[in-house]
Amino acid sequence: MVEQSIYPKDQKMVITTNQVNFFYGATQALFGISLLIPAKQVTALIGPSGCGKSTFLRCLNRMNDTIPHSRVEGEILINQQDIYAPGTDVVELRKKVGMVFQKSNPFPKSIFDNVAYGPRIHGEKNPRRLAEIVEQSLQQAAIWDEVKDRLQANAMGLSGGQQQRLCIARALAVGPKILLMDEPASALDPKATTRIEDLIGELRTNYTIVIVTHNMQQAARVSDYTAFFYEGNLIECDQTPKIFTNPREKQTEDYITGRFG
Amino acid sequence: MSRSRKLFITDKLMRLLLMGAASTSVLVVCLIFLFLFKEAGPFVLNPGIGKLLDSQWIPVSFQEEHFGLGPLLSGSALVTALAMLVTVPISVLVAIYIAEIARPDEREFLKPFIEILASIPSVVLGFFGLLVVAPLIKTAFGLSTGLTALTGALLLSLMAIPTIISLSEDALVSVPYSLKNASLALGASHLQTIFLVTLPAALPGIVAAVMLGIGRVIGETMAVLMVTGNSAILTFSPLASVRTMTATIAAEMGEVPFGSVHYQALFWIGLILLVITFALNIVAQRVLKKYGMMK
C-alpha cells in the first residue's frame, strides 16, 4: 500500500519501506509496513503506546540490531540502497541517519566534547575544524548563544531542554541527511517543548525529519505528513492537515478525536 | 494495660533490640581501635614514638633493638603496588568482557569461576605460590630464591582480581543504556562505545573497586607470609625479599613477651594497618556515593 498520490508530483523520496515485518523473538511488532518518507519534510509517526511507531523508527537506522533475538523482514531503502542488505556499513548508515532520543542523553563530558564526539570517532582530528563543527552544530540546534561561554562545562549541568537541544546538536555534528526523533519533547516542560518544535521547523529546510510523538497537537504543529500506527500496522499516511480534519480510516478518526489511545 | 498500649511497647522493645544488634558492628570497630590504642600506647613514652621512624626493624637483638616501621611499610607498599599493577588491567579488561561483550551463556560460565577464585583460602594460594610461582620466578629471573615481593604480589593479585572484577562489572553494567545508544546512533562501533563512553562513565565505580581491592591486598597475611621471603629491608626492587606489615605481626606475635616494647611496636603496626584500610574504605564509599553508584 505505497501511496504516491498524497505527495506533490515532484516530491523526492528519501526512505522507502516495503512490507517491513519486525519480530522481538517470537512476538511480531510490525506487520507489513510500507511507507514513503519525503525529502526535507517532517513526517510524524503517531499512535497509541505499543503501536510500533518507535520500533519502526529504530529500524530506519538499525538501532534495533542491538536487541537480542530481534529480526527484520522486508525492505528498507534509503536513497535506493537496502540498509539491511548483507555488507551494509552500519557506521555509514548511522552517520547519514542521525537520532535523537526520548530522554536527553548527553555524555557526562563537557559540552564541547559531547558535540565533538561524533566527528572525532569518524576521524576528525584538526582542532580548528572540530571547533567549527561544534559551533555550527550548536548554532543549528539553537543553543549556541546559551552555551558559547561555557563550552568546557559539563553537559550534565544544563537544563532538560538545553540537554535535548545539545543532543540534537550532537546528532547534527556528524552531518546526517535524515534525523530520527523519538518523542524528543515528551520529557520537557511546555516552554522547552516549544523551543524544540520551533527548532524542528527550522531544521526541516535542510533535513528530512521523522518524528515519533504521542502528542497529537505536536504532530499537527510540526509535521507535513502524518502516519498513524495501530497495533503494529500502518493504518494510514497522509498530509497532516488531512489526517487531522478528514482522515480516510475510521480508526484514525477515533484515535485523533480521543476515543481511544 | 490496653491492647494497643501493649503493642506499642513490644514495638519499641523490638526496635531497641534490633537497633542494638545493628549497632554491634559500630561498637566492635570502636572497641578494636580502643584496644589497639591501649596496647600500643605506652610505646609513645618509652622508648618514644620517634623509634618507629628508625630505618631498621630489628626487634630482637643483643645489641640495640630497632623498631623502624619503614622497611615494613615499604614492603607492604611494594607488594601492594606490584599486585595492583598486575590486577587492575586484567580485572578491568575481564569486567569489560563480562559486562559488555560476552554472550549470556559465556557470562553464566565465567562468573562462577571468578567467584570460586575469590573463595580459595589464602593458605592454599600460599601453597600454590611456594610450589609453583616461586620456582617459576626463581628460574625466570635467575635468582637464588623465588621468595620475592613479586611472588607475593602475583598471589595477592589472584585474591584481588575477583573483587575488582565484580565491582567493576557492577559499575559498567550500571552505565545507562541511553548513553550507549547515543554513542551507537552516532555511528560509533561497539568498541569505541565501550572505551569512549561506557568506561569513562563507569570510572568512579572502577576507582572505588580498585581502592577496595587495595584494602584487601594490604590486609592480606597468610600468602605473603609464605612467599615473600620475610626479610625486613628497605627496598623497592620487585625481585628482593621483603616483609609486609601483616606478615610481621603474624610471624612475631607468637613469640613476643607480653607487654614488652616489641609487643607494643607490633600493635602500632596493627593500628597503622587499620587506619590505612579504614581510610581506603571510606574514600571508596565516598566516591561511590558521590557518583550515585552505591547499591
Interface residues (C-beta under 8 A of the other chain):
Chain A: N61 M63 T66 V90 V91 E92 L93 R94 K95 G98 M99 F101 K103 N105 P106 F107 P108 K109 Y117 G118 I121 H122 C167 R170 A171 V174
Chain B: P176 S178 L179 N181 A182 S183 L184 A185 L186 G187 A188 S189 Q192 L196 V197 P200 A201
